[in-house]
Amino acid sequence: MKSMFEKPALVLLGIAIVLAFLVLTGADAIDDRPQVGRYRLTAVVRGNFPDLFIIDTATGAVKWVGNDEGKPFDQIKGR
C-alpha cells in the first residue's frame, strides 16, 4: 500500500490549493463598511423624567440626549 507522501507533487499541489483558497477568500478592510452596533442607547428613569444616554462602544464616549434628538453623535453636545 502506497502512502500519499510518496508523491510529493500531489502533496505540494494540495497545499498550494488550500493556500490559494485562503488567500483569495480573505477578509477585506472592515473600515469601508458601516459600523453596525457601534452605538448603544440606554434609558434611565429618574423620578418621572426619562433620560437617554448614547454610548459610543468604540471610544467609550457617553452623551446625554436632551434636545439633540435626530442629530449625528458628533454633533450632540451632551452635558
mmCIF file of the N, C-alpha and C atoms, coordinates in Angstrom:
data_MODEL
# 
_entry.id   MODEL 
# 
loop_
_atom_site.group_PDB 
_atom_site.id 
_atom_site.type_symbol 
_atom_site.label_atom_id 
_atom_site.label_alt_id 
_atom_site.label_comp_id 
_atom_site.label_asym_id 
_atom_site.label_entity_id 
_atom_site.label_seq_id 
_atom_site.pdbx_PDB_ins_code 
_atom_site.Cartn_x 
_atom_site.Cartn_y 
_atom_site.Cartn_z 
_atom_site.occupancy 
_atom_site.B_iso_or_equiv 
_atom_site.pdbx_formal_charge 
_atom_site.auth_seq_id 
_atom_site.auth_comp_id 
_atom_site.auth_asym_id 
_atom_site.auth_atom_id 
_atom_site.pdbx_PDB_model_num 
ATOM 1   N N  . MET A 1 1  ? 0.849   -1.181 0.000  1.00 0.00 ? 1  MET A N  1 
ATOM 2   C CA . MET A 1 1  ? 0.000   0.000  0.000  1.00 0.00 ? 1  MET A CA 1 
ATOM 3   C C  . MET A 1 1  ? 0.890   1.237  0.000  1.00 0.00 ? 1  MET A C  1 
ATOM 4   N N  . LYS A 1 2  ? 0.565   2.190  -0.870 1.00 0.00 ? 2  LYS A N  1 
ATOM 5   C CA . LYS A 1 2  ? 1.393   3.379  -1.016 1.00 0.00 ? 2  LYS A CA 1 
ATOM 6   C C  . LYS A 1 2  ? 0.871   4.502  -0.125 1.00 0.00 ? 2  LYS A C  1 
ATOM 7   N N  . SER A 1 3  ? 1.796   5.236  0.428  1.00 0.00 ? 3  SER A N  1 
ATOM 8   C CA . SER A 1 3  ? 1.458   6.390  1.246  1.00 0.00 ? 3  SER A CA 1 
ATOM 9   C C  . SER A 1 3  ? 1.284   7.599  0.338  1.00 0.00 ? 3  SER A C  1 
ATOM 10  N N  . MET A 1 4  ? 0.520   8.573  0.787  1.00 0.00 ? 4  MET A N  1 
ATOM 11  C CA . MET A 1 4  ? 0.340   9.771  -0.025 1.00 0.00 ? 4  MET A CA 1 
ATOM 12  C C  . MET A 1 4  ? 1.601   10.612 -0.063 1.00 0.00 ? 4  MET A C  1 
ATOM 13  N N  . PHE A 1 5  ? 2.499   10.403 0.876  1.00 0.00 ? 5  PHE A N  1 
ATOM 14  C CA . PHE A 1 5  ? 3.732   11.167 0.910  1.00 0.00 ? 5  PHE A CA 1 
ATOM 15  C C  . PHE A 1 5  ? 4.766   10.635 -0.080 1.00 0.00 ? 5  PHE A C  1 
ATOM 16  N N  . GLU A 1 6  ? 4.467   9.535  -0.758 1.00 0.00 ? 6  GLU A N  1 
ATOM 17  C CA . GLU A 1 6  ? 5.381   9.017  -1.765 1.00 0.00 ? 6  GLU A CA 1 
ATOM 18  C C  . GLU A 1 6  ? 5.296   9.825  -3.047 1.00 0.00 ? 6  GLU A C  1 
ATOM 19  N N  . LYS A 1 7  ? 4.252   10.636 -3.195 1.00 0.00 ? 7  LYS A N  1 
ATOM 20  C CA . LYS A 1 7  ? 4.114   11.502 -4.366 1.00 0.00 ? 7  LYS A CA 1 
ATOM 21  C C  . LYS A 1 7  ? 4.112   12.954 -3.886 1.00 0.00 ? 7  LYS A C  1 
ATOM 22  N N  . PRO A 1 8  ? 5.290   13.540 -3.736 1.00 0.00 ? 8  PRO A N  1 
ATOM 23  C CA . PRO A 1 8  ? 5.380   14.900 -3.191 1.00 0.00 ? 8  PRO A CA 1 
ATOM 24  C C  . PRO A 1 8  ? 4.706   15.938 -4.080 1.00 0.00 ? 8  PRO A C  1 
ATOM 25  N N  . ALA A 1 9  ? 4.596   15.682 -5.355 1.00 0.00 ? 9  ALA A N  1 
ATOM 26  C CA . ALA A 1 9  ? 3.942   16.643 -6.240 1.00 0.00 ? 9  ALA A CA 1 
ATOM 27  C C  . ALA A 1 9  ? 2.467   16.807 -5.859 1.00 0.00 ? 9  ALA A C  1 
ATOM 28  N N  . LEU A 1 10 ? 1.787   15.722 -5.516 1.00 0.00 ? 10 LEU A N  1 
ATOM 29  C CA . LEU A 1 10 ? 0.374   15.810 -5.116 1.00 0.00 ? 10 LEU A CA 1 
ATOM 30  C C  . LEU A 1 10 ? 0.224   16.521 -3.774 1.00 0.00 ? 10 LEU A C  1 
ATOM 31  N N  . VAL A 1 11 ? 1.153   16.261 -2.862 1.00 0.00 ? 11 VAL A N  1 
ATOM 32  C CA . VAL A 1 11 ? 1.106   16.930 -1.559 1.00 0.00 ? 11 VAL A CA 1 
ATOM 33  C C  . VAL A 1 11 ? 1.310   18.431 -1.736 1.00 0.00 ? 11 VAL A C  1 
ATOM 34  N N  . LEU A 1 12 ? 2.282   18.823 -2.551 1.00 0.00 ? 12 LEU A N  1 
ATOM 35  C CA . LEU A 1 12 ? 2.524   20.247 -2.798 1.00 0.00 ? 12 LEU A CA 1 
ATOM 36  C C  . LEU A 1 12 ? 1.357   20.892 -3.535 1.00 0.00 ? 12 LEU A C  1 
ATOM 37  N N  . LEU A 1 13 ? 0.740   20.166 -4.441 1.00 0.00 ? 13 LEU A N  1 
ATOM 38  C CA . LEU A 1 13 ? -0.430  20.682 -5.139 1.00 0.00 ? 13 LEU A CA 1 
ATOM 39  C C  . LEU A 1 13 ? -1.590  20.913 -4.161 1.00 0.00 ? 13 LEU A C  1 
ATOM 40  N N  . GLY A 1 14 ? -1.774  19.974 -3.251 1.00 0.00 ? 14 GLY A N  1 
ATOM 41  C CA . GLY A 1 14 ? -2.832  20.130 -2.239 1.00 0.00 ? 14 GLY A CA 1 
ATOM 42  C C  . GLY A 1 14 ? -2.584  21.326 -1.341 1.00 0.00 ? 14 GLY A C  1 
ATOM 43  N N  . ILE A 1 15 ? -1.352  21.496 -0.919 1.00 0.00 ? 15 ILE A N  1 
ATOM 44  C CA . ILE A 1 15 ? -1.012  22.648 -0.068 1.00 0.00 ? 15 ILE A CA 1 
ATOM 45  C C  . ILE A 1 15 ? -1.221  23.951 -0.829 1.00 0.00 ? 15 ILE A C  1 
ATOM 46  N N  . ALA A 1 16 ? -0.824  23.970 -2.105 1.00 0.00 ? 16 ALA A N  1 
ATOM 47  C CA . ALA A 1 16 ? -0.996  25.176 -2.917 1.00 0.00 ? 16 ALA A CA 1 
ATOM 48  C C  . ALA A 1 16 ? -2.470  25.510 -3.109 1.00 0.00 ? 16 ALA A C  1 
ATOM 49  N N  . ILE A 1 17 ? -3.306  24.506 -3.297 1.00 0.00 ? 17 ILE A N  1 
ATOM 50  C CA . ILE A 1 17 ? -4.747  24.751 -3.460 1.00 0.00 ? 17 ILE A CA 1 
ATOM 51  C C  . ILE A 1 17 ? -5.349  25.319 -2.181 1.00 0.00 ? 17 ILE A C  1 
ATOM 52  N N  . VAL A 1 18 ? -4.977  24.773 -1.052 1.00 0.00 ? 18 VAL A N  1 
ATOM 53  C CA . VAL A 1 18 ? -5.503  25.266 0.229  1.00 0.00 ? 18 VAL A CA 1 
ATOM 54  C C  . VAL A 1 18 ? -5.036  26.696 0.486  1.00 0.00 ? 18 VAL A C  1 
ATOM 55  N N  . LEU A 1 19 ? -3.774  26.979 0.248  1.00 0.00 ? 19 LEU A N  1 
ATOM 56  C CA . LEU A 1 19 ? -3.259  28.341 0.452  1.00 0.00 ? 19 LEU A CA 1 
ATOM 57  C C  . LEU A 1 19 ? -3.906  29.334 -0.505 1.00 0.00 ? 19 LEU A C  1 
ATOM 58  N N  . ALA A 1 20 ? -4.107  28.946 -1.755 1.00 0.00 ? 20 ALA A N  1 
ATOM 59  C CA . ALA A 1 20 ? -4.767  29.824 -2.724 1.00 0.00 ? 20 ALA A CA 1 
ATOM 60  C C  . ALA A 1 20 ? -6.196  30.120 -2.283 1.00 0.00 ? 20 ALA A C  1 
ATOM 61  N N  . PHE A 1 21 ? -6.889  29.109 -1.800 1.00 0.00 ? 21 PHE A N  1 
ATOM 62  C CA . PHE A 1 21 ? -8.258  29.312 -1.308 1.00 0.00 ? 21 PHE A CA 1 
ATOM 63  C C  . PHE A 1 21 ? -8.277  30.294 -0.140 1.00 0.00 ? 21 PHE A C  1 
ATOM 64  N N  . LEU A 1 22 ? -7.364  30.141 0.808  1.00 0.00 ? 22 LEU A N  1 
ATOM 65  C CA . LEU A 1 22 ? -7.323  31.023 1.975  1.00 0.00 ? 22 LEU A CA 1 
ATOM 66  C C  . LEU A 1 22 ? -6.971  32.461 1.593  1.00 0.00 ? 22 LEU A C  1 
ATOM 67  N N  . VAL A 1 23 ? -6.056  32.626 0.655  1.00 0.00 ? 23 VAL A N  1 
ATOM 68  C CA . VAL A 1 23 ? -5.664  33.973 0.231  1.00 0.00 ? 23 VAL A CA 1 
ATOM 69  C C  . VAL A 1 23 ? -6.785  34.649 -0.551 1.00 0.00 ? 23 VAL A C  1 
ATOM 70  N N  . LEU A 1 24 ? -7.425  33.911 -1.438 1.00 0.00 ? 24 LEU A N  1 
ATOM 71  C CA . LEU A 1 24 ? -8.455  34.514 -2.280 1.00 0.00 ? 24 LEU A CA 1 
ATOM 72  C C  . LEU A 1 24 ? -9.757  34.781 -1.544 1.00 0.00 ? 24 LEU A C  1 
ATOM 73  N N  . THR A 1 25 ? -10.010 34.103 -0.453 1.00 0.00 ? 25 THR A N  1 
ATOM 74  C CA . THR A 1 25 ? -11.243 34.333 0.298  1.00 0.00 ? 25 THR A CA 1 
ATOM 75  C C  . THR A 1 25 ? -10.992 35.122 1.572  1.00 0.00 ? 25 THR A C  1 
ATOM 76  N N  . GLY A 1 26 ? -9.859  35.773 1.679  1.00 0.00 ? 26 GLY A N  1 
ATOM 77  C CA . GLY A 1 26 ? -9.508  36.534 2.880  1.00 0.00 ? 26 GLY A CA 1 
ATOM 78  C C  . GLY A 1 26 ? -10.428 37.721 3.088  1.00 0.00 ? 26 GLY A C  1 
ATOM 79  N N  . ALA A 1 27 ? -10.436 38.225 4.300  1.00 0.00 ? 27 ALA A N  1 
ATOM 80  C CA . ALA A 1 27 ? -11.285 39.362 4.645  1.00 0.00 ? 27 ALA A CA 1 
ATOM 81  C C  . ALA A 1 27 ? -10.714 40.641 4.065  1.00 0.00 ? 27 ALA A C  1 
ATOM 82  N N  . ASP A 1 28 ? -11.614 41.556 3.696  1.00 0.00 ? 28 ASP A N  1 
ATOM 83  C CA . ASP A 1 28 ? -11.163 42.849 3.209  1.00 0.00 ? 28 ASP A CA 1 
ATOM 84  C C  . ASP A 1 28 ? -11.178 43.852 4.354  1.00 0.00 ? 28 ASP A C  1 
ATOM 85  N N  . ALA A 1 29 ? -10.860 45.083 4.043  1.00 0.00 ? 29 ALA A N  1 
ATOM 86  C CA . ALA A 1 29 ? -10.787 46.127 5.069  1.00 0.00 ? 29 ALA A CA 1 
ATOM 87  C C  . ALA A 1 29 ? -12.168 46.347 5.676  1.00 0.00 ? 29 ALA A C  1 
ATOM 88  N N  . ILE A 1 30 ? -12.246 46.317 6.985  1.00 0.00 ? 30 ILE A N  1 
ATOM 89  C CA . ILE A 1 30 ? -13.522 46.483 7.686  1.00 0.00 ? 30 ILE A CA 1 
ATOM 90  C C  . ILE A 1 30 ? -13.899 47.955 7.807  1.00 0.00 ? 30 ILE A C  1 
ATOM 91  N N  . ASP A 1 31 ? -12.961 48.873 7.581  1.00 0.00 ? 31 ASP A N  1 
ATOM 92  C CA . ASP A 1 31 ? -13.240 50.302 7.720  1.00 0.00 ? 31 ASP A CA 1 
ATOM 93  C C  . ASP A 1 31 ? -14.179 50.811 6.633  1.00 0.00 ? 31 ASP A C  1 
ATOM 94  N N  . ASP A 1 32 ? -14.299 50.097 5.527  1.00 0.00 ? 32 ASP A N  1 
ATOM 95  C CA . ASP A 1 32 ? -15.158 50.540 4.441  1.00 0.00 ? 32 ASP A CA 1 
ATOM 96  C C  . ASP A 1 32 ? -16.629 50.253 4.710  1.00 0.00 ? 32 ASP A C  1 
ATOM 97  N N  . ARG A 1 33 ? -16.916 49.421 5.658  1.00 0.00 ? 33 ARG A N  1 
ATOM 98  C CA . ARG A 1 33 ? -18.296 49.013 5.939  1.00 0.00 ? 33 ARG A CA 1 
ATOM 99  C C  . ARG A 1 33 ? -18.886 49.873 7.053  1.00 0.00 ? 33 ARG A C  1 
ATOM 100 N N  . PRO A 1 34 ? -20.201 50.043 7.038  1.00 0.00 ? 34 PRO A N  1 
ATOM 101 C CA . PRO A 1 34 ? -20.821 50.766 8.157  1.00 0.00 ? 34 PRO A CA 1 
ATOM 102 C C  . PRO A 1 34 ? -20.652 49.976 9.451  1.00 0.00 ? 34 PRO A C  1 
ATOM 103 N N  . GLN A 1 35 ? -20.474 50.677 10.536 1.00 0.00 ? 35 GLN A N  1 
ATOM 104 C CA . GLN A 1 35 ? -20.219 50.027 11.816 1.00 0.00 ? 35 GLN A CA 1 
ATOM 105 C C  . GLN A 1 35 ? -21.538 49.765 12.531 1.00 0.00 ? 35 GLN A C  1 
ATOM 106 N N  . VAL A 1 36 ? -22.102 48.616 12.269 1.00 0.00 ? 36 VAL A N  1 
ATOM 107 C CA . VAL A 1 36 ? -23.364 48.224 12.868 1.00 0.00 ? 36 VAL A CA 1 
ATOM 108 C C  . VAL A 1 36 ? -23.105 47.829 14.316 1.00 0.00 ? 36 VAL A C  1 
ATOM 109 N N  . GLY A 1 37 ? -23.885 48.362 15.228 1.00 0.00 ? 37 GLY A N  1 
ATOM 110 C CA . GLY A 1 37 ? -23.746 48.006 16.633 1.00 0.00 ? 37 GLY A CA 1 
ATOM 111 C C  . GLY A 1 37 ? -22.720 48.832 17.371 1.00 0.00 ? 37 GLY A C  1 
ATOM 112 N N  . ARG A 1 38 ? -22.235 49.911 16.778 1.00 0.00 ? 38 ARG A N  1 
ATOM 113 C CA . ARG A 1 38 ? -21.221 50.722 17.447 1.00 0.00 ? 38 ARG A CA 1 
ATOM 114 C C  . ARG A 1 38 ? -21.844 51.543 18.579 1.00 0.00 ? 38 ARG A C  1 
ATOM 115 N N  . TYR A 1 39 ? -23.048 52.023 18.418 1.00 0.00 ? 39 TYR A N  1 
ATOM 116 C CA . TYR A 1 39 ? -23.684 52.880 19.411 1.00 0.00 ? 39 TYR A CA 1 
ATOM 117 C C  . TYR A 1 39 ? -24.743 52.103 20.186 1.00 0.00 ? 39 TYR A C  1 
ATOM 118 N N  . ARG A 1 40 ? -24.842 52.372 21.467 1.00 0.00 ? 40 ARG A N  1 
ATOM 119 C CA . ARG A 1 40 ? -25.860 51.762 22.325 1.00 0.00 ? 40 ARG A CA 1 
ATOM 120 C C  . ARG A 1 40 ? -26.682 52.878 22.963 1.00 0.00 ? 40 ARG A C  1 
ATOM 121 N N  . LEU A 1 41 ? -27.962 52.640 23.074 1.00 0.00 ? 41 LEU A N  1 
ATOM 122 C CA . LEU A 1 41 ? -28.875 53.594 23.682 1.00 0.00 ? 41 LEU A CA 1 
ATOM 123 C C  . LEU A 1 41 ? -29.331 53.038 25.019 1.00 0.00 ? 41 LEU A C  1 
ATOM 124 N N  . THR A 1 42 ? -29.247 53.870 26.042 1.00 0.00 ? 42 THR A N  1 
ATOM 125 C CA . THR A 1 42 ? -29.660 53.456 27.377 1.00 0.00 ? 42 THR A CA 1 
ATOM 126 C C  . THR A 1 42 ? -30.656 54.474 27.913 1.00 0.00 ? 42 THR A C  1 
ATOM 127 N N  . ALA A 1 43 ? -31.762 53.996 28.439 1.00 0.00 ? 43 ALA A N  1 
ATOM 128 C CA . ALA A 1 43 ? -32.772 54.871 29.033 1.00 0.00 ? 43 ALA A CA 1 
ATOM 129 C C  . ALA A 1 43 ? -32.766 54.677 30.545 1.00 0.00 ? 43 ALA A C  1 
ATOM 130 N N  . VAL A 1 44 ? -32.736 55.798 31.265 1.00 0.00 ? 44 VAL A N  1 
ATOM 131 C CA . VAL A 1 44 ? -32.743 55.781 32.724 1.00 0.00 ? 44 VAL A CA 1 
ATOM 132 C C  . VAL A 1 44 ? -33.893 56.668 33.180 1.00 0.00 ? 44 VAL A C  1 
ATOM 133 N N  . VAL A 1 45 ? -34.707 56.177 34.097 1.00 0.00 ? 45 VAL A N  1 
ATOM 134 C CA . VAL A 1 45 ? -35.816 56.960 34.626 1.00 0.00 ? 45 VAL A CA 1 
ATOM 135 C C  . VAL A 1 45 ? -35.443 57.446 36.019 1.00 0.00 ? 45 VAL A C  1 
ATOM 136 N N  . ARG A 1 46 ? -35.473 58.753 36.175 1.00 0.00 ? 46 ARG A N  1 
ATOM 137 C CA . ARG A 1 46 ? -35.193 59.382 37.481 1.00 0.00 ? 46 ARG A CA 1 
ATOM 138 C C  . ARG A 1 46 ? -36.447 60.133 37.899 1.00 0.00 ? 46 ARG A C  1 
ATOM 139 N N  . GLY A 1 47 ? -37.136 59.580 38.857 1.00 0.00 ? 47 GLY A N  1 
ATOM 140 C CA . GLY A 1 47 ? -38.420 60.154 39.240 1.00 0.00 ? 47 GLY A CA 1 
ATOM 141 C C  . GLY A 1 47 ? -39.412 59.895 38.135 1.00 0.00 ? 47 GLY A C  1 
ATOM 142 N N  . ASN A 1 48 ? -39.953 60.968 37.559 1.00 0.00 ? 48 ASN A N  1 
ATOM 143 C CA . ASN A 1 48 ? -40.880 60.842 36.433 1.00 0.00 ? 48 ASN A CA 1 
ATOM 144 C C  . ASN A 1 48 ? -40.245 61.266 35.122 1.00 0.00 ? 48 ASN A C  1 
ATOM 145 N N  . PHE A 1 49 ? -38.949 61.505 35.124 1.00 0.00 ? 49 PHE A N  1 
ATOM 146 C CA . PHE A 1 49 ? -38.283 62.027 33.938 1.00 0.00 ? 49 PHE A CA 1 
ATOM 147 C C  . PHE A 1 49 ? -37.336 60.982 33.343 1.00 0.00 ? 49 PHE A C  1 
ATOM 148 N N  . PRO A 1 50 ? -37.553 60.633 32.087 1.00 0.00 ? 50 PRO A N  1 
ATOM 149 C CA . PRO A 1 50 ? -36.621 59.690 31.442 1.00 0.00 ? 50 PRO A CA 1 
ATOM 150 C C  . PRO A 1 50 ? -35.397 60.429 30.890 1.00 0.00 ? 50 PRO A C  1 
ATOM 151 N N  . ASP A 1 51 ? -34.253 59.846 31.059 1.00 0.00 ? 51 ASP A N  1 
ATOM 152 C CA . ASP A 1 51 ? -33.009 60.362 30.474 1.00 0.00 ? 51 ASP A CA 1 
ATOM 153 C C  . ASP A 1 51 ? -32.500 59.342 29.467 1.00 0.00 ? 51 ASP A C  1 
ATOM 154 N N  . LEU A 1 52 ? -32.041 59.825 28.336 1.00 0.00 ? 52 LEU A N  1 
ATOM 155 C CA . LEU A 1 52 ? -31.485 58.955 27.309 1.00 0.00 ? 52 LEU A CA 1 
ATOM 156 C C  . LEU A 1 52 ? -29.986 59.213 27.181 1.00 0.00 ? 52 LEU A C  1 
ATOM 157 N N  . PHE A 1 53 ? -29.221 58.137 27.192 1.00 0.00 ? 53 PHE A N  1 
ATOM 158 C CA . PHE A 1 53 ? -27.777 58.236 27.035 1.00 0.00 ? 53 PHE A CA 1 
ATOM 159 C C  . PHE A 1 53 ? -27.365 57.398 25.835 1.00 0.00 ? 53 PHE A C  1 
ATOM 160 N N  . ILE A 1 54 ? -26.454 57.933 25.020 1.00 0.00 ? 54 ILE A N  1 
ATOM 161 C CA . ILE A 1 54 ? -25.898 57.197 23.898 1.00 0.00 ? 54 ILE A CA 1 
ATOM 162 C C  . ILE A 1 54 ? -24.450 56.892 24.229 1.00 0.00 ? 54 ILE A C  1 
ATOM 163 N N  . ILE A 1 55 ? -24.062 55.635 24.068 1.00 0.00 ? 55 ILE A N  1 
ATOM 164 C CA . ILE A 1 55 ? -22.706 55.188 24.370 1.00 0.00 ? 55 ILE A CA 1 
ATOM 165 C C  . ILE A 1 55 ? -22.036 54.794 23.066 1.00 0.00 ? 55 ILE A C  1 
ATOM 166 N N  . ASP A 1 56 ? -20.875 55.390 22.785 1.00 0.00 ? 56 ASP A N  1 
ATOM 167 C CA . ASP A 1 56 ? -20.060 55.002 21.635 1.00 0.00 ? 56 ASP A CA 1 
ATOM 168 C C  . ASP A 1 56 ? -19.151 53.871 22.108 1.00 0.00 ? 56 ASP A C  1 
ATOM 169 N N  . THR A 1 57 ? -19.429 52.644 21.675 1.00 0.00 ? 57 THR A N  1 
ATOM 170 C CA . THR A 1 57 ? -18.685 51.488 22.191 1.00 0.00 ? 57 THR A CA 1 
ATOM 171 C C  . THR A 1 57 ? -17.264 51.426 21.656 1.00 0.00 ? 57 THR A C  1 
ATOM 172 N N  . ALA A 1 58 ? -16.948 52.176 20.597 1.00 0.00 ? 58 ALA A N  1 
ATOM 173 C CA . ALA A 1 58 ? -15.579 52.164 20.062 1.00 0.00 ? 58 ALA A CA 1 
ATOM 174 C C  . ALA A 1 58 ? -14.669 53.087 20.857 1.00 0.00 ? 58 ALA A C  1 
ATOM 175 N N  . THR A 1 59 ? -15.185 54.241 21.300 1.00 0.00 ? 59 THR A N  1 
ATOM 176 C CA . THR A 1 59 ? -14.350 55.211 22.011 1.00 0.00 ? 59 THR A CA 1 
ATOM 177 C C  . THR A 1 59 ? -14.668 55.292 23.497 1.00 0.00 ? 59 THR A C  1 
ATOM 178 N N  . GLY A 1 60 ? -15.845 54.833 23.898 1.00 0.00 ? 60 GLY A N  1 
ATOM 179 C CA . GLY A 1 60 ? -16.242 54.910 25.302 1.00 0.00 ? 60 GLY A CA 1 
ATOM 180 C C  . GLY A 1 60 ? -16.929 56.207 25.664 1.00 0.00 ? 60 GLY A C  1 
ATOM 181 N N  . ALA A 1 61 ? -17.165 57.071 24.698 1.00 0.00 ? 61 ALA A N  1 
ATOM 182 C CA . ALA A 1 61 ? -17.825 58.354 24.960 1.00 0.00 ? 61 ALA A CA 1 
ATOM 183 C C  . ALA A 1 61 ? -19.296 58.120 25.281 1.00 0.00 ? 61 ALA A C  1 
ATOM 184 N N  . VAL A 1 62 ? -19.779 58.833 26.308 1.00 0.00 ? 62 VAL A N  1 
ATOM 185 C CA . VAL A 1 62 ? -21.182 58.750 26.717 1.00 0.00 ? 62 VAL A CA 1 
ATOM 186 C C  . VAL A 1 62 ? -21.759 60.153 26.633 1.00 0.00 ? 62 VAL A C  1 
ATOM 187 N N  . LYS A 1 63 ? -22.898 60.296 25.929 1.00 0.00 ? 63 LYS A N  1 
ATOM 188 C CA . LYS A 1 63 ? -23.529 61.605 25.784 1.00 0.00 ? 63 LYS A CA 1 
ATOM 189 C C  . LYS A 1 63 ? -24.994 61.510 26.162 1.00 0.00 ? 63 LYS A C  1 
ATOM 190 N N  . TRP A 1 64 ? -25.457 62.535 26.843 1.00 0.00 ? 64 TRP A N  1 
ATOM 191 C CA . TRP A 1 64 ? -26.859 62.635 27.232 1.00 0.00 ? 64 TRP A CA 1 
ATOM 192 C C  . TRP A 1 64 ? -27.624 63.285 26.102 1.00 0.00 ? 64 TRP A C  1 
ATOM 193 N N  . VAL A 1 65 ? -28.762 62.714 25.741 1.00 0.00 ? 65 VAL A N  1 
ATOM 194 C CA . VAL A 1 65 ? -29.578 63.247 24.651 1.00 0.00 ? 65 VAL A CA 1 
ATOM 195 C C  . VAL A 1 65 ? -30.718 64.032 25.270 1.00 0.00 ? 65 VAL A C  1 
ATOM 196 N N  . GLY A 1 66 ? -30.679 65.314 25.095 1.00 0.00 ? 66 GLY A N  1 
ATOM 197 C CA . GLY A 1 66 ? -31.749 66.175 25.574 1.00 0.00 ? 66 GLY A CA 1 
ATOM 198 C C  . GLY A 1 66 ? -32.562 66.650 24.394 1.00 0.00 ? 66 GLY A C  1 
ATOM 199 N N  . ASN A 1 67 ? -32.246 67.844 23.917 1.00 0.00 ? 67 ASN A N  1 
ATOM 200 C CA . ASN A 1 67 ? -32.937 68.412 22.758 1.00 0.00 ? 67 ASN A CA 1 
ATOM 201 C C  . ASN A 1 67 ? -32.213 68.090 21.459 1.00 0.00 ? 67 ASN A C  1 
ATOM 202 N N  . ASP A 1 68 ? -31.263 67.193 21.512 1.00 0.00 ? 68 ASP A N  1 
ATOM 203 C CA . ASP A 1 68 ? -30.432 66.885 20.348 1.00 0.00 ? 68 ASP A CA 1 
ATOM 204 C C  . ASP A 1 68 ? -30.888 65.648 19.594 1.00 0.00 ? 68 ASP A C  1 
ATOM 205 N N  . GLU A 1 69 ? -32.133 65.262 19.729 1.00 0.00 ? 69 GLU A N  1 
ATOM 206 C CA . GLU A 1 69 ? -32.611 64.054 19.054 1.00 0.00 ? 69 GLU A CA 1 
ATOM 207 C C  . GLU A 1 69 ? -32.555 64.239 17.547 1.00 0.00 ? 69 GLU A C  1 
ATOM 208 N N  . GLY A 1 70 ? -32.127 63.195 16.854 1.00 0.00 ? 70 GLY A N  1 
ATOM 209 C CA . GLY A 1 70 ? -32.062 63.223 15.405 1.00 0.00 ? 70 GLY A CA 1 
ATOM 210 C C  . GLY A 1 70 ? -30.744 63.736 14.858 1.00 0.00 ? 70 GLY A C  1 
ATOM 211 N N  . LYS A 1 71 ? -29.833 64.181 15.719 1.00 0.00 ? 71 LYS A N  1 
ATOM 212 C CA . LYS A 1 71 ? -28.531 64.677 15.267 1.00 0.00 ? 71 LYS A CA 1 
ATOM 213 C C  . LYS A 1 71 ? -27.517 63.538 15.280 1.00 0.00 ? 71 LYS A C  1 
ATOM 214 N N  . PRO A 1 72 ? -26.473 63.644 14.437 1.00 0.00 ? 72 PRO A N  1 
ATOM 215 C CA . PRO A 1 72 ? -25.392 62.653 14.499 1.00 0.00 ? 72 PRO A CA 1 
ATOM 216 C C  . PRO A 1 72 ? -24.668 62.718 15.842 1.00 0.00 ? 72 PRO A C  1 
ATOM 217 N N  . PHE A 1 73 ? -24.026 61.622 16.218 1.00 0.00 ? 73 PHE A N  1 
ATOM 218 C CA . PHE A 1 73 ? -23.367 61.529 17.528 1.00 0.00 ? 73 PHE A CA 1 
ATOM 219 C C  . PHE A 1 73 ? -22.324 62.624 17.724 1.00 0.00 ? 73 PHE A C  1 
ATOM 220 N N  . ASP A 1 74 ? -21.606 62.991 16.669 1.00 0.00 ? 74 ASP A N  1 
ATOM 221 C CA . ASP A 1 74 ? -20.555 64.010 16.790 1.00 0.00 ? 74 ASP A CA 1 
ATOM 222 C C  . ASP A 1 74 ? -21.131 65.393 17.071 1.00 0.00 ? 74 ASP A C  1 
ATOM 223 N N  . GLN A 1 75 ? -22.384 65.640 16.715 1.00 0.00 ? 75 GLN A N  1 
ATOM 224 C CA . GLN A 1 75 ? -22.981 66.959 16.906 1.00 0.00 ? 75 GLN A CA 1 
ATOM 225 C C  . GLN A 1 75 ? -23.757 67.084 18.213 1.00 0.00 ? 75 GLN A C  1 
ATOM 226 N N  . ILE A 1 76 ? -23.913 66.001 18.954 1.00 0.00 ? 76 ILE A N  1 
ATOM 227 C CA . ILE A 1 76 ? -24.622 66.069 20.222 1.00 0.00 ? 76 ILE A CA 1 
ATOM 228 C C  . ILE A 1 76 ? -23.706 66.693 21.253 1.00 0.00 ? 76 ILE A C  1 
ATOM 229 N N  . LYS A 1 77 ? -24.182 67.736 21.915 1.00 0.00 ? 77 LYS A N  1 
ATOM 230 C CA . LYS A 1 77 ? -23.363 68.449 22.895 1.00 0.00 ? 77 LYS A CA 1 
ATOM 231 C C  . LYS A 1 77 ? -23.264 67.656 24.189 1.00 0.00 ? 77 LYS A C  1 
ATOM 232 N N  . GLY A 1 78 ? -24.360 67.060 24.596 1.00 0.00 ? 78 GLY A N  1 
ATOM 233 C CA . GLY A 1 78 ? -24.362 66.333 25.859 1.00 0.00 ? 78 GLY A CA 1 
ATOM 234 C C  . GLY A 1 78 ? -24.255 67.279 27.046 1.00 0.00 ? 78 GLY A C  1 
ATOM 235 N N  . ARG A 1 79 ? -23.841 66.733 28.187 1.00 0.00 ? 79 ARG A N  1 
ATOM 236 C CA . ARG A 1 79 ? -23.673 67.565 29.388 1.00 0.00 ? 79 ARG A CA 1 
ATOM 237 C C  . ARG A 1 79 ? -22.233 67.652 29.759 1.00 0.00 ? 79 ARG A C  1 
# 
